[in-house]
Amino acid sequence: MRWEAAYDEAKTLREIIAAISGVISEGNFYVKEDGVEFSAIDESRVAMVILKMPTNVFHRYEFEPPEGGDTIIIGINFSELKKVFQRGKAKDSVLLSLRRERNRQFFAVTFYRGTIDERSLQRTFALPIIEIPEETRINIKELQYDVSVEFAPASFLNDIISDAKVVGEDLRLVTLSDSKEMRFVAESETGGFYEYVAPLEREDTVVQYEIRNDAEALYSLDFLKKFIRAAKVADVVRIEYSKNMPLKMTFMIGGGTELIYLLAPRIL
């Protein structure tokens, strides 16, 4: 088996890895002919992270499947991977690959100054591939939500989440079809509260929305604060939710990359 994937902007991948490592400590990459997917559940079993990178987001993509299969599974410690990507420079490109040394497989990260084709100032870090039990993978396409709203820029949510965190520990989402507005509400233990009202038809940051039914749900701000790190490199964020269902946040990153978070609801 063989795999190499060249990516032009190491800094973008660095932010993606940092956004994932804030939630989970280790997980599996699933490498196939049509691209790379990552999925893992956090230790508390409250949040799930899914990364999808189709082949077209890479400068170059070469894949030879393992004998008798169509997927290469690469288990990685994300604390170590984050440290590696912190060594990437602003103008670096990066090559991800499998590397065999001393009869052991490694996940190799090679930085180049400028483009991959120039191959200047090459630096390679090799992380051991670890065996991680596979979690039951959720088919997120089957999830149906009452509310779906896309915001751009994705950083629009930064202030809302930071403001809400000043007041409380949970964020209440309330969407009403009659008024066509989405409310973000946090409440303190002493009775204080914070509220942001987004009129979906007039809010400049709303790209598109769909309300099938009114919905209200409650989610942890600690996790939302970690999720929003992805807004640094995302163009658009889509929020989908229903009562008593996991929140789904999809950060859409240039070219077709999607970083998706699922977060279990609090009891209302």
C-alpha atoms as one frame of an Amber mdcrd trajectory, in Angstrom:
protein
   0.000   0.000   0.000   1.084   3.571  -0.609  -0.239   7.066   0.028   1.009
  10.596  -0.566  -1.032  13.789  -0.348   0.466  17.219  -1.032  -1.287  20.279
   0.429  -0.307  23.816  -0.537  -1.024  25.691   2.711   0.493  24.146   5.827
  -0.927  26.992   7.951  -4.505  26.032   7.030  -3.896  22.403   7.898  -2.210
  23.538  11.118  -5.383  25.349  12.198  -7.555  22.356  11.267  -5.377  20.040
  13.371  -5.420  22.531  16.273  -9.214  22.769  16.105  -9.504  18.971  16.237
  -6.925  18.502  19.006  -8.854  20.873  21.258 -11.645  18.285  21.389 -10.054
  14.856  20.994  -6.671  13.341  21.905  -6.396  10.577  19.303  -8.293   9.154
  16.361  -8.200   7.404  12.996  -7.664   8.806   9.529  -9.420   6.765   6.839
  -7.535   7.155   3.572  -9.267   6.102   0.361  -8.973   6.654  -3.358 -11.453
   9.553  -3.242  -9.896  11.374  -0.288  -9.246  11.438   3.448 -11.745  11.295
   6.291 -11.113  11.527  10.013 -13.557  10.734  12.801 -13.292  10.416  16.574
 -15.349  10.824  19.733 -14.060  12.786  22.712 -13.287  11.005  25.989 -16.470
  12.244  27.665 -18.561  10.822  24.792 -20.263  14.183  24.380 -18.706  15.418
  21.116 -17.674  13.912  17.796 -15.328  15.338  15.175 -15.396  14.477  11.471
 -12.977  15.854   8.873 -13.564  15.348   5.157 -10.908  16.223   2.581 -11.678
  15.100  -0.990  -8.804  14.562  -3.409  -9.435  17.859  -5.232  -8.273  19.918
  -2.207  -4.778  18.458  -2.553  -2.050  19.641  -4.910  -1.206  15.998  -5.551
  -2.838  12.789  -4.344  -1.462   9.271  -4.890  -3.069   6.180  -3.408  -2.492
   2.447  -3.642  -4.889   0.429  -1.440  -3.739  -2.296   0.934  -3.966  -5.848
  -0.311  -7.543  -7.064  -0.019  -8.967  -3.696   1.011  -9.806  -0.185  -0.115
  -8.937   1.829   3.009  -5.731   2.662   4.861  -6.451   3.310   8.552  -3.951
   5.611  10.259  -4.254   6.010  14.025  -2.642   9.210  15.325  -2.053  10.910
  18.669  -3.321  14.453  18.061  -1.314  16.082  20.825   1.835  14.984  19.015
   0.447  15.891  15.601  -0.436  19.399  16.801   3.143  19.917  18.014   4.457
  18.845  14.607   2.208  21.259  12.693   3.186  24.106  14.976   6.628  23.815
  13.369   5.192  24.656   9.950   5.911  28.158   8.667   3.394  30.584   7.170
   4.516  30.005   3.566   5.175  26.261   3.844   3.458  23.541   1.873   3.155
  20.055   3.350   3.335  16.469   2.160   1.499  13.766   4.125   2.598  10.199
   3.519   3.190   6.719   4.872   6.793   5.862   5.640   8.289   2.549   6.668
  11.359   2.541   8.896  12.805  -0.267  11.029   9.911  -2.548  10.029   7.398
  -0.089  11.381   4.886   2.184   9.678   4.973   5.913  10.353   2.769   8.848
   9.451   5.183  11.319   7.882   4.677  15.086   7.710   7.143  16.860   5.406
   7.271  20.650   5.217   8.634  22.519   2.184   9.270  26.216   1.883   7.132
  27.435  -1.003   5.536  24.833  -3.261   5.879  21.065  -3.106   7.420  21.059
  -6.578  10.253  23.377  -5.498  11.226  20.992  -2.674  13.307  23.553  -0.776
  14.107  23.550   2.963  12.650  20.059   3.396  11.896  18.950   6.970  10.244
  15.631   7.853   8.570  14.539  11.097   7.514  10.898  11.440   4.900   9.873
  14.015   4.286   6.232  14.923   0.946   4.870  13.769  -1.028   3.594  16.731
  -3.872   1.104  16.907  -7.068   2.806  17.975 -10.296   0.816  18.352 -12.738
   1.910  15.680 -15.814   3.724  16.933 -19.239   3.175  15.447 -19.249   5.688
  12.635 -22.387   7.783  12.342 -23.834   8.294   8.886 -24.332  12.028   9.255
 -26.213  12.169   5.941 -29.098  10.376   7.647 -29.489  13.061  10.326 -32.540
  15.231   9.684 -32.834  18.602  11.428 -35.616  21.115  11.956 -33.300  24.119
  11.625 -30.375  24.782   9.299 -28.650  28.178   9.094 -25.434  29.118   7.280
 -23.389  32.107   8.442 -20.511  33.875   6.677 -17.954  34.709   7.725 -17.718
  31.771  10.123 -16.011  34.070  12.642 -19.426  35.745  13.119 -20.082  33.244
  15.910 -16.897  34.116  17.837 -18.369  37.095  19.665 -21.694  35.379  20.320
 -20.037  32.400  21.991 -17.534  34.560  23.890 -20.295  36.918  25.069 -22.489
  34.028  26.179 -19.591  32.409  28.064 -19.307  35.539  30.240 -22.809  34.862
  31.558 -23.370  31.100  31.609 -22.145  27.600  30.884 -24.729  26.620  28.270
 -26.073  28.191  25.099 -29.770  27.962  24.336 -30.727  28.053  20.658 -34.281
  29.103  19.869 -35.560  29.361  16.302 -39.090  30.444  15.423 -40.647  30.062
  11.979 -43.215  32.840  12.491 -40.696  35.566  13.294 -37.948  33.956  11.204
 -35.308  34.633  13.824 -32.674  32.622  15.649 -31.933  33.510  19.264 -28.744
  32.695  21.139 -29.378  32.812  24.907 -27.202  32.179  27.979 -28.390  32.374
  31.573 -26.404  32.752  34.798 -27.035  30.944  38.078 -27.991  34.287  39.634
 -30.680  35.043  37.090 -28.785  37.230  34.634 -28.883  36.471  30.942 -27.359
  37.267  27.527 -29.277  37.263  24.262 -28.378  37.755  20.613 -31.206  37.807
  18.093 -30.394  37.068  14.440 -33.260  38.056  12.089 -32.691  35.439   9.414
 -34.135  37.437   6.530 -32.293  40.663   7.387 -29.033  39.512   9.035 -26.167
  40.265   6.628 -24.188  37.283   7.859 -26.922  34.754   7.009 -26.150  33.003
   3.717 -29.216  30.785   3.699 -31.574  29.114   6.131 -34.338  26.538   6.418
 -36.848  26.112   9.261 -38.942  22.970   9.054 -40.271  23.320  12.607 -39.709
  25.595  15.584 -36.823  24.292  17.681 -35.201  24.903  21.060 -32.136  23.135
  22.447 -29.315  23.616  24.962 -25.589  22.956  24.379 -22.325  23.243  26.327
 -20.462  26.511  25.773 -17.167  24.906  26.783 -17.356  22.670  23.723 -18.697
  25.403  21.455 -15.711  27.561  22.430 -13.416  24.757  21.281 -15.347  24.206
  18.049 -15.217  27.841  16.987 -11.425  27.669  16.672 -12.113  26.302  13.182
 -13.570  29.679  12.152  -9.999  30.918  11.666  -9.798  29.067   8.354 -13.454
  28.490   7.436 -15.412  30.584   4.962 -18.879  29.484   6.086 -20.332  27.676
   9.115 -23.620  25.797   9.020 -25.571  25.207  12.257 -28.161  22.422  12.286
 -30.214  21.332  15.265 -33.521  20.014  16.600 -34.898  19.502  20.088 -33.179
  16.590  21.884 -30.764  16.020  18.988 -27.013  16.606  18.680 -25.990  19.997
  17.373 -24.201  19.743  14.040 -21.699  22.474  13.136 -20.085  22.250   9.709
 -17.146  24.519   8.932 -16.623  24.804   5.175 -13.009  25.435   4.288 -11.856
  26.521   0.816 -11.912  23.955  -1.968 -14.286  21.418  -0.420 -12.819  20.539
   3.000 -15.428  20.141   5.742 -14.766  20.032   9.482 -17.883  18.783  11.265
 -18.684  18.714  14.963 -21.549  16.886  16.652 -22.445  17.874  20.221 -24.912
  16.093  22.500 -27.696  18.303  23.885 -28.224  19.253  27.523 -31.545  18.397
  29.129 -33.935  21.329  28.895
